C-alpha cells in the first residue's frame, strides 16, 4: 500500500471510526487477546484495502466542491478572468507551454470560447500531473497532494463522521452512567474522558472540516503543481540544447 493511500485514504477512515472504537477498546469490553486476534484477522482479510476504497469513494465529492468554487483551483489559476495577477499568469502560461509543448489560450481566445479554454487548461494540468508523479523529484507537490486528498476525503465523510462521533460520545456517557448505577462494571472516569474526547471530535468535524478548509489545501496543491513548470521548462530547454 503506497504512501498516498495511507495518508489520504486510510487515515480519514481511521479517524472516522475512532470515536466508536475508543469506548469499546478503552473500557475493556472483552478480553484484550480477543481484540488482538480480531485486528489480526481484519488485516489479513483485506480490511485495510476495503477501507482505502471507502476513503477513495469519499473523494467523489470533489466535483461538487469544484462546482461551488467555479472550477478546479488549477483552472482558476490559469484562467485570464480569475487568476487575479496578469504578470504571474503570463509567466505561468509561458512556462507551462514550454514544459509540456501546449500553447495556452490568450485572453481573447478564452473570452470567445471559455469551454475550449478550460479544456486546454485541464489538458495542461493533466500533463503536469503526469510529469510530477515522482516523489523523489517533486516531494513538495506530493506532500500537498496528500494534504489535499486527506482533507477532501474527510470532507466527503463529514456527515458520517459527526454521526459516529456523537454515537461514540453517547456510548461512553451511557457506560459511565451504568457503572455509577452498578449495572455494569467499567471505569466511569475513563468513560467520561472518552465522552469529552468524542465531544471535541464532534466539534472538530462540524467546525473544522469545512469546504473552506478543503479549499485551502486545494489551492496550495494547485500552486505547487503549477509552479513545477519552473523546473520542468528548464529541463526541457536543457535537453533541447544538448548535442
N, C-alpha and C positions, 0 to 999 in steps of 0.2 A: 504494500500500500504506500503510495507516494506521499511526499510532504504536503502537497496541496490538499489532497483528500483528507489527511489527518487534521490539518489546520482549518480548512474552510468548510468541510462537510461533517466530519466526525465530531469535532469539538462542539459545534452548535447542538448536535443531537444529545451529547452527554450533558450539556448544560440544561437542555430541555427536560430531561428525566431526573436530574439531580434532586430537585425538591421532593419528589416522591420517594426516591431511593434513600434519602437521608434518614427519615424516621424509621424506615424498615430495617436498615442496617445498623444505625447508631443505637437504636433501642434494644437491639439484641433479640429480635423476633426470630427464633430458630437458631440452632447451633451454628457456630462460625464455620465448621467444616462443611456444612451443607451449602452455605453461600459460596465457599471456595470451589466446591465441585460444580455448582450451578454456573458460576462465572467461567470456569474452565470449559464446561460443555457449551456455553454460549459462544466462546471464542472459536472452538474447533468446528462448530456448526455453521460458522459464517455469519454470525450476527453482526460483527463489525462491518462486513461488506454490505449487509442489508441496511445498516444504519447509515452508511455512506450514501447509498442510493436514496434513502429517505431525506438525507441532507441535501442531496442534489436536486430532488424534486422541489424543495422549497425555493430554489433559485429560479423557478419558473415565474415567480412574482416579479422578476426583473422587467418584463415587458410593461407591466402596469406602472412601475416606477418610471421607466423611460418616457412613457406617455405623459405622466404628470409633470415631468421635468421639461418636456418639449423636445425630447430626443436623448440619445446616449450622450454622456458627457464628452466623449471624444468627438462626436459630431458637432456638438455645441461649440467646442473649441476650434473646430475647423471651418465653421460657417462664417461668412463675412458679416452676417446680420446679428450674430450672437457672440462673437469672440470677444468683443469689448476693447481689444488693443490691436489696431491695424498694423502697427510696426511688428509686433510679435507674431501676428498672423501671417504677414508676408514672409517673414523668415521661416516660420513653421512650414508653410506651403512649399517654399523653395527647398528646404532640407529634406522634407518627405518626398518631394518629387525626385530629387537626386538619389535618395536612398533606395527607392523602390521602382523608379522609372515610370511614374504616373504623373501626368500634369493635372493638378487640381484646378477646379473651376475658378474663373475670375468672378468678381462681384457682379458684373453684368450677366454672365452666364448663369450664376446662381439665382439672380432675380428673375431671369426669363424662364428657368426650369428648375425650381427648387428640388423637385423629386429626383431628377437625374443628378443634381449636385450632391444630394445626400447619398445617393448610391455610390458616387465616386469617392466620397469621404469614407463610407463604410468599407469599400474595397481597399482603400489605402490603409485603414486601421487593421483590417484583417491581414494584410501583407506585413504590417509592422508586428502584429502579434505573432505571426509565424516566425519572423526573423529574430524575435527576442525570447524564444522559449527556453533558451539555455540559462539555467540558474547561475551557472558559474560566470557567464559573460555579462548577464544583466540581473544581478542579485536584487537591486532596488526595485526593478519592475516586478520581479517575482514576489517580493515582500508586500508591495502594495496590492498586487493581485490577490494574495492570500488574505490580507486585511479586508479588502472589499468583499471577497467571497464569504468570509466569516460573517460580516455584518449583514450582507444581503440574505444569507441563509437564516440567520437569527430573525431577521425581519419577516421572512416567509413563515416562520414558526411562531410568530408573536402571539397570536390568539391562543394557540395550544399551550404556549409557554406560560402565559398568565393563568390559564385554567389549571395546569399542573402545579404551579407554584401555590395557588390558592388551595388546591386539594392537599398538597403536602403540609401546608400550614394547619389546615383543619384536622388532618390525621394526627399531627404532633400535639395539637391542643386537646384533641379528644383523648389521646393516650395519657396526657398529663392529668386530665380530669378523672379518667378511670383509675389511674394509680392513686390519686388522692382519696377517692371514694372506696378504694380497696377492691375494686372489681378485677383489676389485673395488677401485675407487679412489674413495673418498669421504673426507670429513673425519671421522676417528674421534672427535676431541674434540667436534665438533658433534653427532655421533650420540649420544655419551654424555650430552651436555647434554639432548638431546631425550628420551633414556631417562629421566633423572631427572625431567624436567618431566612426562612421562607417568605416572611412578610417583606423583608428587604428585597428578596429576589423578585417578588411580585411588583414592587415599586420600580425596580430597575427595568423589568420587562416593559412596564407601562410607560415609564418616563424617559428612559434612555434609548431603548430600541425603537427608534422612530425613522420615518423616511428621511428626515434631515440628517440623522446620524449616518445612515447608509450613503446619503449624497456626499457627505464629507469624504468618505473613503473612496467613493466612485470618482470624485473629482481628483483626488490625489493620485489614483491609479491612472486616470486619463492623462494628467500632466506628465507623469513619469513615463508612460508608454510613448507619448508623442515626443518627449524630449530625447528618447533613444535615437531619434533620427539624426541628432548631432553626431553621434558616434558612427551610426550606420552610413551616413553620407560620406564621412571621412574615409571609412573602409572602402567604399565603392570608388572614391577618387583615387585612393592609393593603389587599388588593384588595376584601375584603368591606366595608370601611369607606369605600371611595372612593365619591363621589357618582355 
